Amino acid sequence: MKYLLDRIDELVLAELKNNARISHAELSAKVNLSRNAVRVRIERLEREGFIKGYTIVTGEGGNDRHLTTALMFVYRHDRMRGGDVINVLRKIPEVVACDVMTGDFDLVVRVESSQADHIRQIWQQISELPGVRDTLTAFALSSVVRKA
């Protein structure tokens, strides 16, 4: 049976999207439930797939750490049986997103690294994968909209 979200579930999800580090105590006050009830709801939302994971969005944090971003457009030999390529991409920590596309290219892969030369190494690794026919890479000049 498919679980349907109620108003409280939606409030919990909204608060977690706003601040994934919010404590159960603070969240319970915002949604007017006990801490235990909030914990149980979060566990159920995870089980039902409404919460699929937690992530960290890093900032500069005063250390002038700058990420270089590249978009790699990947052309596979066989679109229908190219799952091996995707499985390898999942294992590369610098690959922060991968979307299957329609049109001329098969995948758009977003790669982020603090070193541009490391992106070149990742590009080489991806381009040499069995199943990859060709790649096209573009480096981002700046990021003007970024949502977590």
N, CA, C and O atoms as a GROMACS GRO file, in nm:
protein
  592
    1MET      N    1   0.083  -0.118   0.000
    1MET     CA    2   0.000   0.000   0.000
    1MET      C    3   0.088   0.124   0.000
    1MET      O    4   0.180   0.135   0.081
    2LYS      N    5   0.061   0.216  -0.089
    2LYS     CA    6   0.138   0.340  -0.101
    2LYS      C    7   0.101   0.434   0.012
    2LYS      O    8  -0.017   0.460   0.036
    3TYR      N    9   0.201   0.486   0.081
    3TYR     CA   10   0.179   0.578   0.192
    3TYR      C   11   0.154   0.717   0.136
    3TYR      O   12   0.228   0.764   0.049
    4LEU      N   13   0.050   0.783   0.186
    4LEU     CA   14   0.019   0.920   0.144
    4LEU      C   15   0.065   1.018   0.252
    4LEU      O   16   0.047   0.993   0.371
    5LEU      N   17   0.124   1.127   0.209
    5LEU     CA   18   0.169   1.229   0.302
    5LEU      C   19   0.051   1.306   0.359
    5LEU      O   20  -0.043   1.340   0.287
    6ASP      N   21   0.057   1.334   0.488
    6ASP     CA   22  -0.043   1.424   0.547
    6ASP      C   23   0.022   1.561   0.567
    6ASP      O   24   0.138   1.581   0.533
    7ARG      N   25  -0.054   1.653   0.623
    7ARG     CA   26  -0.006   1.790   0.641
    7ARG      C   27   0.118   1.795   0.731
    7ARG      O   28   0.210   1.872   0.705
    8ILE      N   29   0.121   1.714   0.835
    8ILE     CA   30   0.235   1.712   0.927
    8ILE      C   31   0.359   1.658   0.856
    8ILE      O   32   0.468   1.714   0.872
    9ASP      N   33   0.344   1.552   0.776
    9ASP     CA   34   0.457   1.498   0.699
    9ASP      C   35   0.515   1.607   0.609
    9ASP      O   36   0.636   1.623   0.600
   10GLU      N   37   0.426   1.681   0.543
   10GLU     CA   38   0.472   1.788   0.454
   10GLU      C   39   0.546   1.897   0.530
   10GLU      O   40   0.645   1.951   0.481
   11LEU      N   41   0.498   1.929   0.651
   11LEU     CA   42   0.568   2.027   0.735
   11LEU      C   43   0.706   1.976   0.776
   11LEU      O   44   0.804   2.050   0.772
   12VAL      N   45   0.712   1.849   0.815
   12VAL     CA   46   0.840   1.788   0.854
   12VAL      C   47   0.938   1.794   0.737
   12VAL      O   48   1.053   1.835   0.754
   13LEU      N   49   0.893   1.754   0.618
   13LEU     CA   50   0.980   1.757   0.500
   13LEU      C   51   1.024   1.899   0.468
   13LEU      O   52   1.141   1.921   0.433
   14ALA      N   53   0.934   1.996   0.478
   14ALA     CA   54   0.969   2.135   0.450
   14ALA      C   55   1.076   2.185   0.547
   14ALA      O   56   1.171   2.251   0.506
   15GLU      N   57   1.059   2.153   0.675
   15GLU     CA   58   1.158   2.196   0.775
   15GLU      C   59   1.293   2.128   0.752
   15GLU      O   60   1.397   2.192   0.766
   16LEU      N   61   1.291   2.000   0.716
   16LEU     CA   62   1.417   1.929   0.690
   16LEU      C   63   1.485   1.982   0.564
   16LEU      O   64   1.608   1.987   0.559
   17LYS      N   65   1.408   2.020   0.462
   17LYS     CA   66   1.468   2.080   0.343
   17LYS      C   67   1.532   2.214   0.377
   17LYS      O   68   1.636   2.249   0.322
   18ASN      N   69   1.469   2.287   0.467
   18ASN     CA   70   1.522   2.417   0.508
   18ASN      C   71   1.649   2.401   0.593
   18ASN      O   72   1.743   2.479   0.581
   19ASN      N   73   1.650   2.299   0.680
   19ASN     CA   74   1.764   2.275   0.768
   19ASN      C   75   1.768   2.127   0.804
   19ASN      O   76   1.699   2.084   0.897
   20ALA      N   77   1.848   2.049   0.732
   20ALA     CA   78   1.855   1.905   0.755
   20ALA      C   79   1.918   1.870   0.889
   20ALA      O   80   1.908   1.757   0.935
   21ARG      N   81   1.983   1.967   0.952
   21ARG     CA   82   2.048   1.942   1.081
   21ARG      C   83   1.961   1.979   1.201
   21ARG      O   84   2.006   1.972   1.315
   22ILE      N   85   1.838   2.018   1.175
   22ILE     CA   86   1.749   2.058   1.284
   22ILE      C   87   1.733   1.942   1.382
   22ILE      O   88   1.720   1.826   1.342
   23SER      N   89   1.734   1.973   1.511
   23SER     CA   90   1.720   1.868   1.612
   23SER      C   91   1.575   1.821   1.616
   23SER      O   92   1.484   1.894   1.577
   24HIS      N   93   1.556   1.699   1.665
   24HIS     CA   94   1.420   1.648   1.679
   24HIS      C   95   1.340   1.736   1.775
   24HIS      O   96   1.220   1.756   1.755
   25ALA      N   97   1.405   1.789   1.878
   25ALA     CA   98   1.336   1.874   1.974
   25ALA      C   99   1.288   2.003   1.907
   25ALA      O  100   1.173   2.043   1.926
   26GLU      N  101   1.374   2.066   1.830
   26GLU     CA  102   1.335   2.190   1.761
   26GLU      C  103   1.228   2.162   1.655
   26GLU      O  104   1.133   2.238   1.641
   27LEU      N  105   1.245   2.053   1.582
   27LEU     CA  106   1.148   2.017   1.479
   27LEU      C  107   1.013   1.984   1.542
   27LEU      O  108   0.909   2.022   1.488
   28SER      N  109   1.014   1.915   1.655
   28SER     CA  110   0.887   1.880   1.720
   28SER      C  111   0.811   2.006   1.763
   28SER      O  112   0.688   2.009   1.755
   29ALA      N  113   0.882   2.108   1.807
   29ALA     CA  114   0.816   2.234   1.844
   29ALA      C  115   0.755   2.302   1.722
   29ALA      O  116   0.648   2.361   1.731
   30LYS      N  117   0.823   2.294   1.609
   30LYS     CA  118   0.774   2.360   1.488
   30LYS      C  119   0.652   2.291   1.428
   30LYS      O  120   0.567   2.357   1.369
   31VAL      N  121   0.642   2.159   1.444
   31VAL     CA  122   0.529   2.085   1.385
   31VAL      C  123   0.428   2.040   1.491
   31VAL      O  124   0.331   1.972   1.459
   32ASN      N  125   0.452   2.079   1.617
   32ASN     CA  126   0.358   2.053   1.727
   32ASN      C  127   0.337   1.903   1.753
   32ASN      O  128   0.224   1.857   1.768
   33LEU      N  129   0.449   1.830   1.757
   33LEU     CA  130   0.447   1.688   1.794
   33LEU      C  131   0.555   1.663   1.898
   33LEU      O  132   0.642   1.747   1.920
   34SER      N  133   0.550   1.546   1.962
   34SER     CA  134   0.656   1.509   2.054
   34SER      C  135   0.782   1.471   1.975
   34SER      O  136   0.776   1.441   1.856
   35ARG      N  137   0.896   1.473   2.044
   35ARG     CA  138   1.022   1.434   1.977
   35ARG      C  139   1.013   1.291   1.925
   35ARG      O  140   1.059   1.263   1.814
   36ASN      N  141   0.956   1.203   2.004
   36ASN     CA  142   0.944   1.063   1.962
   36ASN      C  143   0.855   1.051   1.838
   36ASN      O  144   0.887   0.974   1.748
   37ALA      N  145   0.745   1.124   1.832
   37ALA     CA  146   0.655   1.120   1.716
   37ALA      C  147   0.727   1.172   1.591
   37ALA      O  148   0.707   1.120   1.482
   38VAL      N  149   0.810   1.275   1.608
   38VAL     CA  150   0.887   1.328   1.495
   38VAL      C  151   0.987   1.223   1.447
   38VAL      O  152   1.001   1.201   1.327
   39ARG      N  153   1.056   1.159   1.541
   39ARG     CA  154   1.153   1.055   1.505
   39ARG      C  155   1.086   0.942   1.428
   39ARG      O  156   1.138   0.896   1.326
   40VAL      N  157   0.970   0.898   1.476
   40VAL     CA  158   0.897   0.789   1.410
   40VAL      C  159   0.855   0.832   1.269
   40VAL      O  160   0.866   0.753   1.175
   41ARG      N  161   0.807   0.955   1.254
   41ARG     CA  162   0.767   1.003   1.121
   41ARG      C  163   0.887   1.009   1.026
   41ARG      O  164   0.876   0.968   0.910
   42ILE      N  165   0.999   1.059   1.074
   42ILE     CA  166   1.118   1.067   0.989
   42ILE      C  167   1.161   0.927   0.945
   42ILE      O  168   1.193   0.906   0.828
   43GLU      N  169   1.162   0.831   1.038
   43GLU     CA  170   1.198   0.694   1.002
   43GLU      C  171   1.103   0.638   0.896
   43GLU      O  172   1.147   0.570   0.804
   44ARG      N  173   0.972   0.665   0.910
   44ARG     CA  174   0.875   0.617   0.812
   44ARG      C  175   0.895   0.686   0.677
   44ARG      O  176   0.886   0.621   0.572
   45LEU      N  177   0.922   0.816   0.678
   45LEU     CA  178   0.946   0.889   0.553
   45LEU      C  179   1.071   0.835   0.483
   45LEU      O  180   1.075   0.831   0.360
   46GLU      N  181   1.171   0.794   0.559
   46GLU     CA  182   1.290   0.732   0.500
   46GLU      C  183   1.254   0.596   0.439
   46GLU      O  184   1.290   0.566   0.326
   47ARG      N  185   1.183   0.515   0.517
   47ARG     CA  186   1.143   0.381   0.470
   47ARG      C  187   1.059   0.387   0.344
   47ARG      O  188   1.076   0.304   0.254
   48GLU      N  189   0.968   0.483   0.337
   48GLU     CA  190   0.876   0.495   0.224
   48GLU      C  191   0.940   0.566   0.104
   48GLU      O  192   0.878   0.577  -0.002
   49GLY      N  193   1.063   0.613   0.120
   49GLY     CA  194   1.133   0.674   0.008
   49GLY      C  195   1.109   0.823  -0.011
   49GLY      O  196   1.154   0.879  -0.111
   50PHE      N  197   1.040   0.888   0.081
   50PHE     CA  198   1.021   1.032   0.071
   50PHE      C  199   1.149   1.106   0.109
   50PHE      O  200   1.175   1.216   0.060
   51ILE      N  201   1.227   1.046   0.196
   51ILE     CA  202   1.361   1.096   0.229
   51ILE      C  203   1.457   0.990   0.178
   51ILE      O  204   1.459   0.878   0.230
   52LYS      N  205   1.536   1.024   0.077
   52LYS     CA  206   1.623   0.925   0.014
   52LYS      C  207   1.768   0.939   0.056
   52LYS      O  208   1.850   0.854   0.023
   53GLY      N  209   1.800   1.043   0.128
   53GLY     CA  210   1.938   1.057   0.171
   53GLY      C  211   1.962   1.194   0.231
   53GLY      O  212   1.876   1.281   0.227
   54TYR      N  213   2.078   1.209   0.285
   54TYR     CA  214   2.119   1.335   0.344
   54TYR      C  215   2.249   1.375   0.276
   54TYR      O  216   2.328   1.289   0.236
   55THR      N  217   2.270   1.502   0.262
   55THR     CA  218   2.390   1.547   0.192
   55THR      C  219   2.446   1.671   0.259
   55THR      O  220   2.382   1.732   0.345
   56ILE      N  221   2.564   1.706   0.218
   56ILE     CA  222   2.629   1.826   0.266
   56ILE      C  223   2.656   1.914   0.145
   56ILE      O  224   2.711   1.869   0.045
   57VAL      N  225   2.616   2.040   0.155
   57VAL     CA  226   2.650   2.138   0.053
   57VAL      C  227   2.758   2.224   0.114
   57VAL      O  228   2.733   2.297   0.210
   58THR      N  229   2.877   2.216   0.059
   58THR     CA  230   2.989   2.286   0.120
   58THR      C  231   2.994   2.431   0.072
   58THR      O  232   2.954   2.463  -0.040
   59GLY      N  233   3.044   2.514   0.158
   59GLY     CA  234   3.065   2.654   0.125
   59GLY      C  235   3.212   2.686   0.139
   59GLY      O  236   3.293   2.598   0.168
   60GLU      N  237   3.245   2.811   0.118
   60GLU     CA  238   3.386   2.850   0.126
   60GLU      C  239   3.438   2.844   0.268
   60GLU      O  240   3.554   2.811   0.290
   61GLY      N  241   3.354   2.876   0.366
   61GLY     CA  242   3.391   2.858   0.505
   61GLY      C  243   3.516   2.932   0.548
   61GLY      O  244   3.582   2.889   0.643
   62GLY      N  245   3.552   3.040   0.482
   62GLY     CA  246   3.667   3.119   0.522
   62GLY      C  247   3.801   3.066   0.479
   62GLY      O  248   3.903   3.128   0.508
   63ASN      N  249   3.805   2.953   0.409
   63ASN     CA  250   3.935   2.900   0.369
   63ASN      C  251   3.961   2.919   0.220
   63ASN      O  252   4.054   2.859   0.166
   64ASP      N  253   3.880   3.002   0.154
   64ASP     CA  254   3.897   3.032   0.011
   64ASP      C  255   3.900   2.908  -0.076
   64ASP      O  256   3.961   2.909  -0.183
   65ARG      N  257   3.836   2.804  -0.033
   65ARG     CA  258   3.829   2.681  -0.112
   65ARG      C  259   3.735   2.706  -0.229
   65ARG      O  260   3.619   2.742  -0.208
   66HIS      N  261   3.783   2.688  -0.349
   66HIS     CA  262   3.703   2.713  -0.468
   66HIS      C  263   3.688   2.583  -0.546
   66HIS      O  264   3.786   2.515  -0.576
   67LEU      N  265   3.564   2.550  -0.578
   67LEU     CA  266   3.539   2.430  -0.657
   67LEU      C  267   3.533   2.465  -0.804
   67LEU      O  268   3.469   2.562  -0.844
   68THR      N  269   3.601   2.384  -0.884
   68THR     CA  270   3.588   2.393  -1.028
   68THR      C  271   3.482   2.295  -1.069
   68THR      O  272   3.480   2.180  -1.026
   69THR      N  273   3.391   2.342  -1.155
   69THR     CA  274   3.280   2.258  -1.200
   69THR      C  275   3.290   2.235  -1.349
   69THR      O  276   3.316   2.328  -1.426
   70ALA      N  277   3.270   2.111  -1.389
   70ALA     CA  278   3.266   2.077  -1.531
   70ALA      C  279   3.141   1.996  -1.559
   70ALA      O  280   3.099   1.913  -1.478
   71LEU      N  281   3.083   2.020  -1.675
   71LEU     CA  282   2.973   1.938  -1.724
   71LEU      C  283   3.028   1.851  -1.836
   71LEU      O  284   3.085   1.902  -1.933
   72MET      N  285   3.011   1.722  -1.821
   72MET     CA  286   3.058   1.628  -1.923
   72MET      C  287   2.937   1.567  -1.992
   72MET      O  288   2.851   1.507  -1.928
   73PHE      N  289   2.932   1.583  -2.121
   73PHE     CA  290   2.827   1.524  -2.202
   73PHE      C  291   2.883   1.392  -2.254
   73PHE      O  292   2.982   1.391  -2.328
   74VAL      N  293   2.820   1.282  -2.217
   74VAL     CA  294   2.873   1.149  -2.246
   74VAL      C  295   2.786   1.081  -2.350
   74VAL      O  296   2.663   1.074  -2.336
   75TYR      N  297   2.850   1.031  -2.454
   75TYR     CA  298   2.783   0.954  -2.557
   75TYR      C  299   2.821   0.808  -2.537
   75TYR      O  300   2.939   0.774  -2.538
   76ARG      N  301   2.721   0.722  -2.518
   76ARG     CA  302   2.748   0.580  -2.498
   76ARG      C  303   2.729   0.504  -2.629
   76ARG      O  304   2.657   0.548  -2.718
   77HIS      N  305   2.795   0.389  -2.639
   77HIS     CA  306   2.779   0.303  -2.757
   77HIS      C  307   2.636   0.252  -2.766
   77HIS      O  308   2.579   0.246  -2.875
   78ASP      N  309   2.579   0.214  -2.653
   78ASP     CA  310   2.446   0.153  -2.652
   78ASP      C  311   2.366   0.216  -2.538
   78ASP      O  312   2.390   0.187  -2.421
   79ARG      N  313   2.271   0.300  -2.573
   79ARG     CA  314   2.190   0.368  -2.472
   79ARG      C  315   2.113   0.271  -2.383
   79ARG      O  316   2.098   0.294  -2.263
   80MET      N  317   2.064   0.164  -2.441
   80MET     CA  318   1.978   0.072  -2.366
   80MET      C  319   2.057  -0.020  -2.272
   80MET      O  320   2.004  -0.065  -2.171
   81ARG      N  321   2.183  -0.047  -2.306
   81ARG     CA  322   2.263  -0.138  -2.223
   81ARG      C  323   2.385  -0.067  -2.166
   81ARG      O  324   2.491  -0.128  -2.148
   82GLY      N  325   2.371   0.062  -2.138
   82GLY     CA  326   2.484   0.139  -2.090
   82GLY      C  327   2.489   0.156  -1.940
   82GLY      O  328   2.550   0.250  -1.890
   83GLY      N  329   2.424   0.065  -1.867
   83GLY     CA  330   2.418   0.075  -1.721
   83GLY      C  331   2.553   0.062  -1.653
   83GLY      O  332   2.572   0.115  -1.544
   84ASP      N  333   2.648  -0.007  -1.716
   84ASP     CA  334   2.782  -0.021  -1.657
   84ASP      C  335   2.849   0.115  -1.641
   84ASP      O  336   2.917   0.140  -1.541
   85VAL      N  337   2.829   0.202  -1.738
   85VAL     CA  338   2.887   0.337  -1.732
   85VAL      C  339   2.830   0.411  -1.611
   85VAL      O  340   2.904   0.473  -1.535
   86ILE      N  341   2.700   0.405  -1.595
   86ILE     CA  342   2.635   0.474  -1.483
   86ILE      C  343   2.681   0.418  -1.350
   86ILE      O  344   2.702   0.493  -1.255
   87ASN      N  345   2.697   0.286  -1.341
   87ASN     CA  346   2.745   0.225  -1.216
   87ASN      C  347   2.884   0.275  -1.178
   87ASN      O  348   2.911   0.296  -1.060
   88VAL      N  349   2.972   0.293  -1.275
   88VAL     CA  350   3.105   0.346  -1.246
   88VAL      C  351   3.096   0.492  -1.203
   88VAL      O  352   3.164   0.534  -1.110
   89LEU      N  353   3.010   0.570  -1.271
   89LEU     CA  354   2.996   0.712  -1.236
   89LEU      C  355   2.948   0.730  -1.093
   89LEU      O  356   2.990   0.824  -1.025
   90ARG      N  357   2.862   0.642  -1.046
   90ARG     CA  358   2.812   0.648  -0.908
   90ARG      C  359   2.924   0.636  -0.806
   90ARG      O  360   2.913   0.686  -0.695
   91LYS      N  361   3.032   0.570  -0.844
   91LYS     CA  362   3.142   0.542  -0.751
   91LYS      C  363   3.248   0.652  -0.749
   91LYS      O  364   3.339   0.648  -0.666
   92ILE      N  365   3.239   0.749  -0.839
   92ILE     CA  366   3.339   0.857  -0.845
   92ILE      C  367   3.290   0.970  -0.755
   92ILE      O  368   3.189   1.033  -0.785
   93PRO      N  369   3.361   0.998  -0.644
   93PRO     CA  370   3.311   1.097  -0.547
   93PRO      C  371   3.290   1.237  -0.606
   93PRO      O  372   3.200   1.308  -0.562
   94GLU      N  373   3.368   1.275  -0.703
   94GLU     CA  374   3.358   1.410  -0.760
   94GLU      C  375   3.238   1.424  -0.855
   94GLU      O  376   3.202   1.535  -0.892
   95VAL      N  377   3.178   1.313  -0.894
   95VAL     CA  378   3.056   1.318  -0.976
   95VAL      C  379   2.942   1.348  -0.880
   95VAL      O  380   2.902   1.263  -0.801
   96VAL      N  381   2.888   1.470  -0.889
   96VAL     CA  382   2.783   1.513  -0.796
   96VAL      C  383   2.644   1.500  -0.857
   96VAL      O  384   2.545   1.507  -0.784
   97ALA      N  385   2.636   1.481  -0.989
   97ALA     CA  386   2.506   1.461  -1.054
   97ALA      C  387   2.528   1.392  -1.187
   97ALA      O  388   2.630   1.411  -1.253
   98CYS      N  389   2.431   1.312  -1.226
   98CYS     CA  390   2.433   1.246  -1.357
   98CYS      C  391   2.288   1.231  -1.402
   98CYS      O  392   2.207   1.170  -1.332
   99ASP      N  393   2.257   1.287  -1.517
   99ASP     CA  394   2.122   1.281  -1.570
   99ASP      C  395   2.122   1.211  -1.705
   99ASP      O  396   2.207   1.238  -1.789
  100VAL      N  397   2.026   1.120  -1.725
  100VAL     CA  398   2.006   1.055  -1.854
  100VAL      C  399   1.924   1.152  -1.938
  100VAL      O  400   1.822   1.204  -1.893
  101MET      N  401   1.969   1.175  -2.061
  101MET     CA  402   1.909   1.278  -2.145
  101MET      C  403   1.846   1.220  -2.271
  101MET      O  404   1.875   1.108  -2.312
  102THR      N  405   1.760   1.299  -2.332
  102THR     CA  406   1.711   1.270  -2.466
  102THR      C  407   1.796   1.353  -2.561
  102THR      O  408   1.870   1.440  -2.518
  103GLY      N  409   1.785   1.325  -2.689
  103GLY     CA  410   1.858   1.405  -2.787
  103GLY      C  411   1.990   1.341  -2.825
  103GLY      O  412   2.005   1.219  -2.819
  104ASP      N  413   2.084   1.424  -2.864
  104ASP     CA  414   2.210   1.376  -2.920
  104ASP      C  415   2.298   1.302  -2.820
  104ASP      O  416   2.355   1.198  -2.854
  105PHE      N  417   2.311   1.354  -2.699
  105PHE     CA  418   2.399   1.288  -2.602
  105PHE      C  419   2.316   1.210  -2.502
  105PHE      O  420   2.196   1.234  -2.487
  106ASP      N  421   2.380   1.116  -2.434
  106ASP     CA  422   2.310   1.023  -2.345
  106ASP      C  423   2.307   1.068  -2.200
  106ASP      O  424   2.204   1.056  -2.133
  107LEU      N  425   2.419   1.121  -2.151
  107LEU     CA  426   2.431   1.157  -2.010
  107LEU      C  427   2.491   1.296  -1.996
  107LEU      O  428   2.577   1.336  -2.075
  108VAL      N  429   2.445   1.369  -1.896
  108VAL     CA  430   2.512   1.491  -1.853
  108VAL      C  431   2.564   1.462  -1.714
  108VAL      O  432   2.488   1.429  -1.623
  109VAL      N  433   2.695   1.475  -1.698
  109VAL     CA  434   2.761   1.443  -1.571
  109VAL      C  435   2.821   1.571  -1.516
  109VAL      O  436   2.900   1.638  -1.583
  110ARG      N  437   2.784   1.606  -1.392
  110ARG     CA  438   2.840   1.725  -1.325
  110ARG      C  439   2.951   1.679  -1.233
  110ARG      O  440   2.931   1.595  -1.145
  111VAL      N  441   3.069   1.734  -1.255
  111VAL     CA  442   3.188   1.697  -1.178
  111VAL      C  443   3.238   1.821  -1.106
  111VAL      O  444   3.249   1.928  -1.166
  112GLU      N  445   3.268   1.808  -0.978
  112GLU     CA  446   3.321   1.919  -0.900
  112GLU      C  447   3.448   1.875  -0.829
  112GLU      O  448   3.454   1.767  -0.770
  113SER      N  449   3.548   1.961  -0.836
  113SER     CA  450   3.675   1.932  -0.768
  113SER      C  451   3.743   2.064  -0.734
  113SER      O  452   3.721   2.165  -0.800
  114SER      N  453   3.825   2.061  -0.630
  114SER     CA  454   3.900   2.181  -0.594
  114SER      C  455   4.021   2.201  -0.686
  114SER      O  456   4.086   2.305  -0.680
  115GLN      N  457   4.051   2.102  -0.770
  115GLN     CA  458   4.164   2.112  -0.861
  115GLN      C  459   4.119   2.082  -1.004
  115GLN      O  460   4.064   1.975  -1.031
  116ALA      N  461   4.142   2.177  -1.094
  116ALA     CA  462   4.101   2.159  -1.234
  116ALA      C  463   4.172   2.038  -1.296
  116ALA      O  464   4.112   1.966  -1.376
  117ASP      N  465   4.298   2.015  -1.259
  117ASP     CA  466   4.370   1.902  -1.317
  117ASP      C  467   4.306   1.769  -1.275
  117ASP      O  468   4.312   1.671  -1.349
  118HIS      N  469   4.246   1.767  -1.158
  118HIS     CA  470   4.180   1.644  -1.115
  118HIS      C  471   4.057   1.616  -1.203
  118HIS      O  472   4.026   1.500  -1.230
  119ILE      N  473   3.989   1.720  -1.246
  119ILE     CA  474   3.876   1.702  -1.338
  119ILE      C  475   3.925   1.642  -1.469
  119ILE      O  476   3.857   1.559  -1.529
  120ARG      N  477   4.042   1.683  -1.514
  120ARG     CA  478   4.100   1.624  -1.636
  120ARG      C  479   4.123   1.475  -1.616
  120ARG      O  480   4.097   1.396  -1.707
  121GLN      N  481   4.172   1.436  -1.500
  121GLN     CA  482   4.194   1.294  -1.471
  121GLN      C  483   4.061   1.217  -1.470
  121GLN      O  484   4.054   1.104  -1.520
  122ILE      N  485   3.958   1.277  -1.413
  122ILE     CA  486   3.826   1.213  -1.410
  122ILE      C  487   3.772   1.202  -1.552
  122ILE      O  488   3.716   1.099  -1.589
  123TRP      N  489   3.788   1.309  -1.632
  123TRP     CA  490   3.745   1.305  -1.772
  123TRP      C  491   3.814   1.189  -1.844
  123TRP      O  492   3.750   1.115  -1.918
  124GLN      N  493   3.943   1.174  -1.822
  124GLN     CA  494   4.017   1.066  -1.887
  124GLN      C  495   3.962   0.930  -1.842
  124GLN      O  496   3.945   0.840  -1.925
  125GLN      N  497   3.935   0.915  -1.714
  125GLN     CA  498   3.880   0.790  -1.661
  125GLN      C  499   3.744   0.760  -1.726
  125GLN      O  500   3.719   0.646  -1.766
  126ILE      N  501   3.659   0.861  -1.736
  126ILE     CA  502   3.526   0.841  -1.794
  126ILE      C  503   3.536   0.812  -1.943
  126ILE      O  504   3.468   0.723  -1.994
  127SER      N  505   3.620   0.886  -2.013
  127SER     CA  506   3.629   0.868  -2.159
  127SER      C  507   3.686   0.731  -2.196
  127SER      O  508   3.662   0.684  -2.307
  128GLU      N  509   3.762   0.668  -2.107
  128GLU     CA  510   3.820   0.537  -2.134
  128GLU      C  511   3.731   0.421  -2.090
  128GLU      O  512   3.767   0.305  -2.108
  129LEU      N  513   3.616   0.450  -2.032
  129LEU     CA  514   3.527   0.343  -1.987
  129LEU      C  515   3.475   0.264  -2.106
  129LEU      O  516   3.441   0.321  -2.209
  130PRO      N  517   3.468   0.131  -2.090
  130PRO     CA  518   3.403   0.052  -2.194
  130PRO      C  519   3.257   0.096  -2.203
  130PRO      O  520   3.190   0.110  -2.101
  131GLY      N  521   3.210   0.119  -2.321
  131GLY     CA  522   3.073   0.164  -2.339
  131GLY      C  523   3.061   0.312  -2.368
  131GLY      O  524   2.956   0.358  -2.413
  132VAL      N  525   3.169   0.389  -2.344
  132VAL     CA  526   3.168   0.532  -2.375
  132VAL      C  527   3.224   0.551  -2.515
  132VAL      O  528   3.337   0.512  -2.545
  133ARG      N  529   3.143   0.612  -2.601
  133ARG     CA  530   3.183   0.637  -2.740
  133ARG      C  531   3.259   0.769  -2.751
  133ARG      O  532   3.359   0.777  -2.822
  134ASP      N  533   3.211   0.873  -2.681
  134ASP     CA  534   3.273   1.005  -2.692
  134ASP      C  535   3.227   1.090  -2.575
  134ASP      O  536   3.129   1.058  -2.508
  135THR      N  537   3.297   1.199  -2.551
  135THR     CA  538   3.258   1.295  -2.448
  135THR      C  539   3.281   1.436  -2.499
  135THR      O  540   3.360   1.460  -2.591
  136LEU      N  541   3.211   1.528  -2.439
  136LEU     CA  542   3.231   1.671  -2.462
  136LEU      C  543   3.226   1.735  -2.325
  136LEU      O  544   3.133   1.711  -2.248
  137THR      N  545   3.325   1.817  -2.292
  137THR     CA  546   3.334   1.873  -2.158
  137THR      C  547   3.333   2.025  -2.166
  137THR      O  548   3.400   2.085  -2.250
  138ALA      N  549   3.256   2.087  -2.076
  138ALA     CA  550   3.252   2.232  -2.064
  138ALA      C  551   3.274   2.268  -1.917
  138ALA      O  552   3.213   2.208  -1.828
  139PHE      N  553   3.361   2.366  -1.893
  139PHE     CA  554   3.386   2.413  -1.757
  139PHE      C  555   3.294   2.530  -1.727
  139PHE      O  556   3.273   2.617  -1.812
  140ALA      N  557   3.240   2.533  -1.606
  140ALA     CA  558   3.154   2.644  -1.564
  140ALA      C  559   3.242   2.763  -1.529
  140ALA      O  560   3.342   2.749  -1.458
  141LEU      N  561   3.205   2.880  -1.578
  141LEU     CA  562   3.277   3.003  -1.545
  141LEU      C  563   3.238   3.055  -1.408
  141LEU      O  564   3.322   3.103  -1.333
  142SER      N  565   3.109   3.045  -1.376
  142SER     CA  566   3.061   3.084  -1.244
  142SER      C  567   2.926   3.017  -1.220
  142SER      O  568   2.859   2.973  -1.313
  143SER      N  569   2.889   3.011  -1.095
  143SER     CA  570   2.760   2.953  -1.057
  143SER      C  571   2.673   3.066  -1.004
  143SER      O  572   2.702   3.126  -0.900
  144VAL      N  573   2.564   3.096  -1.077
  144VAL     CA  574   2.481   3.210  -1.038
  144VAL      C  575   2.353   3.168  -0.965
  144VAL      O  576   2.294   3.249  -0.894
  145VAL      N  577   2.310   3.044  -0.982
  145VAL     CA  578   2.197   2.989  -0.906
  145VAL      C  579   2.238   2.853  -0.859
  145VAL      O  580   2.278   2.768  -0.939
  146ARG      N  581   2.229   2.830  -0.729
  146ARG     CA  582   2.268   2.701  -0.673
  146ARG      C  583   2.169   2.667  -0.564
  146ARG      O  584   2.161   2.738  -0.463
  147LYS      N  585   2.095   2.559  -0.580
  147LYS     CA  586   1.999   2.516  -0.480
  147LYS      C  587   2.041   2.380  -0.427
  147LYS      O  588   2.087   2.295  -0.503
  148ALA      N  589   2.026   2.360  -0.298
  148ALA     CA  590   2.066   2.234  -0.237
  148ALA      C  591   1.967   2.126  -0.270
  148ALA      O  592   1.985   2.012  -0.227
   0.00000   0.00000   0.00000
